[in-house]
Each structure stands twice: as structure tokens, then as C-alpha cells.
Amino acid sequence: MKYIYVIFLVFTSLLPLAGIAQTTKGGSFADISFIEGHWKATTAEGRAIEAVWLAPAGDNILGFMRMMNGDKADLYEILAYEQSEQGLVSLVKHFKPGLLGQEEKDNPNRYLFVEANKNRAIFQSTGGDLRILYEKRSSSQFAIARGNQENGKWIFKDLFIFDKVK
């Protein structure tokens, strides 16, 4: 009886760890919660970017961006983060003015969750050749960086540095 009790204690103590590993491996909305809100950025070329990410609802987070070149819309982007069987996935579609889609109708760019730690999350394209890093840099700033492999290491370069709109 004592032997069964010990096995029971060991088994039940491992259950919470199994849940943590599953959540961490597959990602969760908590890993990207810092992007929620209204943000603005300016590219190195002087293009204005305005972005909004909504709070999680059900199994998704929705975001959208408007990229401007002077007073003219240059590009729109819709981002959906969904919980799926593979874990957290990022789906992205781009549109030119007039809502002319750049990707095929039923084929968004797809990025799978790779890892996260405090204020930082990484997604990788399904082709495996590109990573996107979301990183909170202060209470009112976060960045999106693009990562490519160089000499066996992932090197990230900032695409956009957003400031929170108050």
C-alpha cells in the first residue's frame, strides 16, 4: 500500500509539469500579450506604420497594420494568431490599396510558434527559412524583427520599432 501511495504522489506531482511543457512548447496568447494595443512606427525610409492588436477572444488574436508612403496607403496587413493543433500559429495576409490581395486567396503566410520568454516571442515560417521576433523593449515600445540564418545562427534585424499610442 505504501508503494502505491508513493507512485501516486510522484505521478500527481508530474502532472503540472506536463501542462507547463505543453503550453510553453505550443505557445499561448500570454506569450504575445504585450503587443495588444494601438501602436505607431516610422521606417528608416520615412514610411508611417499604424498597427492595432486586439485582446484575445476565444481561440484568436487579430491585428492589422496600415503602411503609408506620405499621404498614400502603401500596404495593409492583417494578422491572425490562432490556437491550433500545432500550437500557436501566426497567419498573415498583405493587401495593396483597393484591398488587392498579394497572397493566394486561401494561402496566407503561416508562421509557427518556436519559443518565448519574458517579453519576447519567435515564430518561424513553415518553409523554415525566416523567423519573426516580437520583442517588448519598454513599457511603451516593442519591435518586430526579421531573422535569417547566417553561419548556422539566427540573426535578427529590426523591421519596425513601435511606440504605444496614448
TORKOL-4160 file (C-alpha; in steps of 0.2 Angstrom, whole numbers, padded with zeros to 4 digits, m for minus):
166
<pt num="1" X="0000" Y="0000" Z="0000"/>
<pt num="2" X="0014" Y="0012" Z="0004"/>
<pt num="3" X="0022" Y="0008" Z="m0013"/>
<pt num="4" X="0006" Y="0013" Z="m0022"/>
<pt num="5" X="0005" Y="0029" Z="m0012"/>
<pt num="6" X="0022" Y="0034" Z="m0017"/>
<pt num="7" X="0019" Y="0030" Z="m0035"/>
<pt num="8" X="0003" Y="0041" Z="m0034"/>
<pt num="9" X="0012" Y="0056" Z="m0026"/>
<pt num="10" X="0026" Y="0055" Z="m0040"/>
<pt num="11" X="0013" Y="0054" Z="m0054"/>
<pt num="12" X="0002" Y="0068" Z="m0047"/>
<pt num="13" X="0017" Y="0079" Z="m0045"/>
<pt num="14" X="0022" Y="0077" Z="m0063"/>
<pt num="15" X="0005" Y="0082" Z="m0070"/>
<pt num="16" X="0008" Y="0101" Z="m0068"/>
<pt num="17" X="0025" Y="0100" Z="m0076"/>
<pt num="18" X="0017" Y="0091" Z="m0091"/>
<pt num="19" X="0004" Y="0105" Z="m0093"/>
<pt num="20" X="0018" Y="0118" Z="m0092"/>
<pt num="21" X="0028" Y="0110" Z="m0105"/>
<pt num="22" X="0014" Y="0108" Z="m0117"/>
<pt num="23" X="0009" Y="0126" Z="m0115"/>
<pt num="24" X="0027" Y="0133" Z="m0117"/>
<pt num="25" X="0031" Y="0122" Z="m0132"/>
<pt num="26" X="0015" Y="0126" Z="m0142"/>
<pt num="27" X="0014" Y="0144" Z="m0136"/>
<pt num="28" X="0000" Y="0154" Z="m0129"/>
<pt num="29" X="m0008" Y="0171" Z="m0130"/>
<pt num="30" X="0001" Y="0176" Z="m0114"/>
<pt num="31" X="0017" Y="0174" Z="m0124"/>
<pt num="32" X="0012" Y="0188" Z="m0136"/>
<pt num="33" X="0000" Y="0198" Z="m0124"/>
<pt num="34" X="0012" Y="0213" Z="m0124"/>
<pt num="35" X="0008" Y="0218" Z="m0142"/>
<pt num="36" X="m0010" Y="0222" Z="m0138"/>
<pt num="37" X="m0015" Y="0240" Z="m0141"/>
<pt num="38" X="m0013" Y="0254" Z="m0153"/>
<pt num="39" X="0005" Y="0257" Z="m0160"/>
<pt num="40" X="0014" Y="0268" Z="m0172"/>
<pt num="41" X="0031" Y="0266" Z="m0180"/>
<pt num="42" X="0041" Y="0275" Z="m0194"/>
<pt num="43" X="0053" Y="0265" Z="m0205"/>
<pt num="44" X="0070" Y="0270" Z="m0210"/>
<pt num="45" X="0063" Y="0276" Z="m0227"/>
<pt num="46" X="0051" Y="0288" Z="m0218"/>
<pt num="47" X="0035" Y="0277" Z="m0220"/>
<pt num="48" X="0022" Y="0278" Z="m0206"/>
<pt num="49" X="0015" Y="0262" Z="m0200"/>
<pt num="50" X="0000" Y="0261" Z="m0188"/>
<pt num="51" X="m0005" Y="0245" Z="m0180"/>
<pt num="52" X="m0018" Y="0238" Z="m0169"/>
<pt num="53" X="m0019" Y="0222" Z="m0160"/>
<pt num="54" X="m0035" Y="0217" Z="m0151"/>
<pt num="55" X="m0036" Y="0207" Z="m0135"/>
<pt num="56" X="m0038" Y="0188" Z="m0136"/>
<pt num="57" X="m0055" Y="0182" Z="m0139"/>
<pt num="58" X="m0059" Y="0163" Z="m0139"/>
<pt num="59" X="m0045" Y="0155" Z="m0149"/>
<pt num="60" X="m0038" Y="0170" Z="m0158"/>
<pt num="61" X="m0030" Y="0187" Z="m0158"/>
<pt num="62" X="m0032" Y="0199" Z="m0173"/>
<pt num="63" X="m0021" Y="0213" Z="m0178"/>
<pt num="64" X="m0020" Y="0224" Z="m0193"/>
<pt num="65" X="m0007" Y="0237" Z="m0200"/>
<pt num="66" X="m0008" Y="0252" Z="m0212"/>
<pt num="67" X="0008" Y="0257" Z="m0220"/>
<pt num="68" X="0008" Y="0274" Z="m0228"/>
<pt num="69" X="0020" Y="0282" Z="m0240"/>
<pt num="70" X="0017" Y="0301" Z="m0237"/>
<pt num="71" X="m0002" Y="0303" Z="m0238"/>
<pt num="72" X="m0005" Y="0287" Z="m0248"/>
<pt num="73" X="m0008" Y="0270" Z="m0242"/>
<pt num="74" X="0006" Y="0258" Z="m0247"/>
<pt num="75" X="0001" Y="0242" Z="m0239"/>
<pt num="76" X="m0012" Y="0234" Z="m0227"/>
<pt num="77" X="m0008" Y="0219" Z="m0217"/>
<pt num="78" X="m0020" Y="0208" Z="m0207"/>
<pt num="79" X="m0013" Y="0196" Z="m0194"/>
<pt num="80" X="m0022" Y="0182" Z="m0185"/>
<pt num="81" X="m0014" Y="0172" Z="m0171"/>
<pt num="82" X="m0024" Y="0156" Z="m0168"/>
<pt num="83" X="m0023" Y="0142" Z="m0156"/>
<pt num="84" X="m0021" Y="0126" Z="m0167"/>
<pt num="85" X="m0017" Y="0108" Z="m0166"/>
<pt num="86" X="0001" Y="0113" Z="m0169"/>
<pt num="87" X="0001" Y="0126" Z="m0155"/>
<pt num="88" X="0000" Y="0145" Z="m0158"/>
<pt num="89" X="0001" Y="0150" Z="m0176"/>
<pt num="90" X="0003" Y="0167" Z="m0185"/>
<pt num="91" X="m0007" Y="0169" Z="m0201"/>
<pt num="92" X="m0003" Y="0185" Z="m0212"/>
<pt num="93" X="m0011" Y="0192" Z="m0227"/>
<pt num="94" X="m0005" Y="0208" Z="m0237"/>
<pt num="95" X="m0016" Y="0219" Z="m0247"/>
<pt num="96" X="m0011" Y="0233" Z="m0259"/>
<pt num="97" X="m0023" Y="0249" Z="m0259"/>
<pt num="98" X="m0040" Y="0243" Z="m0266"/>
<pt num="99" X="m0038" Y="0228" Z="m0255"/>
<pt num="100" X="m0029" Y="0219" Z="m0269"/>
<pt num="101" X="m0023" Y="0203" Z="m0260"/>
<pt num="102" X="m0004" Y="0199" Z="m0263"/>
<pt num="103" X="m0005" Y="0181" Z="m0257"/>
<pt num="104" X="m0017" Y="0167" Z="m0265"/>
<pt num="105" X="m0035" Y="0168" Z="m0258"/>
<pt num="106" X="m0034" Y="0153" Z="m0247"/>
<pt num="107" X="m0015" Y="0153" Z="m0243"/>
<pt num="108" X="m0009" Y="0166" Z="m0230"/>
<pt num="109" X="0009" Y="0167" Z="m0224"/>
<pt num="110" X="0010" Y="0154" Z="m0210"/>
<pt num="111" X="0022" Y="0155" Z="m0195"/>
<pt num="112" X="0023" Y="0143" Z="m0181"/>
<pt num="113" X="0027" Y="0147" Z="m0163"/>
<pt num="114" X="0045" Y="0142" Z="m0159"/>
<pt num="115" X="0049" Y="0149" Z="m0142"/>
<pt num="116" X="0045" Y="0163" Z="m0130"/>
<pt num="117" X="0052" Y="0170" Z="m0114"/>
<pt num="118" X="0048" Y="0186" Z="m0104"/>
<pt num="119" X="0043" Y="0200" Z="m0117"/>
<pt num="120" X="0049" Y="0190" Z="m0132"/>
<pt num="121" X="0042" Y="0178" Z="m0144"/>
<pt num="122" X="0048" Y="0170" Z="m0160"/>
<pt num="123" X="0038" Y="0162" Z="m0174"/>
<pt num="124" X="0046" Y="0153" Z="m0190"/>
<pt num="125" X="0039" Y="0152" Z="m0207"/>
<pt num="126" X="0033" Y="0135" Z="m0212"/>
<pt num="127" X="0047" Y="0135" Z="m0225"/>
<pt num="128" X="0059" Y="0136" Z="m0211"/>
<pt num="129" X="0069" Y="0150" Z="m0219"/>
<pt num="130" X="0063" Y="0165" Z="m0210"/>
<pt num="131" X="0059" Y="0169" Z="m0191"/>
<pt num="132" X="0049" Y="0184" Z="m0184"/>
<pt num="133" X="0053" Y="0191" Z="m0167"/>
<pt num="134" X="0041" Y="0201" Z="m0157"/>
<pt num="135" X="0051" Y="0209" Z="m0143"/>
<pt num="136" X="0044" Y="0221" Z="m0129"/>
<pt num="137" X="0058" Y="0234" Z="m0126"/>
<pt num="138" X="0050" Y="0245" Z="m0113"/>
<pt num="139" X="0033" Y="0248" Z="m0106"/>
<pt num="140" X="0028" Y="0259" Z="m0121"/>
<pt num="141" X="0039" Y="0251" Z="m0135"/>
<pt num="142" X="0040" Y="0234" Z="m0144"/>
<pt num="143" X="0049" Y="0229" Z="m0160"/>
<pt num="144" X="0046" Y="0216" Z="m0174"/>
<pt num="145" X="0062" Y="0209" Z="m0181"/>
<pt num="146" X="0066" Y="0198" Z="m0196"/>
<pt num="147" X="0078" Y="0183" Z="m0193"/>
<pt num="148" X="0088" Y="0174" Z="m0206"/>
<pt num="149" X="0101" Y="0161" Z="m0203"/>
<pt num="150" X="0119" Y="0166" Z="m0206"/>
<pt num="151" X="0133" Y="0154" Z="m0202"/>
<pt num="152" X="0121" Y="0142" Z="m0193"/>
<pt num="153" X="0115" Y="0156" Z="m0181"/>
<pt num="154" X="0098" Y="0166" Z="m0182"/>
<pt num="155" X="0102" Y="0184" Z="m0185"/>
<pt num="156" X="0088" Y="0197" Z="m0182"/>
<pt num="157" X="0087" Y="0214" Z="m0189"/>
<pt num="158" X="0073" Y="0226" Z="m0184"/>
<pt num="159" X="0059" Y="0229" Z="m0196"/>
<pt num="160" X="0048" Y="0240" Z="m0186"/>
<pt num="161" X="0050" Y="0249" Z="m0169"/>
<pt num="162" X="0033" Y="0253" Z="m0162"/>
<pt num="163" X="0028" Y="0266" Z="m0149"/>
<pt num="164" X="0012" Y="0264" Z="m0140"/>
<pt num="165" X="m0001" Y="0277" Z="m0144"/>
<pt num="166" X="m0008" Y="0285" Z="m0129"/>
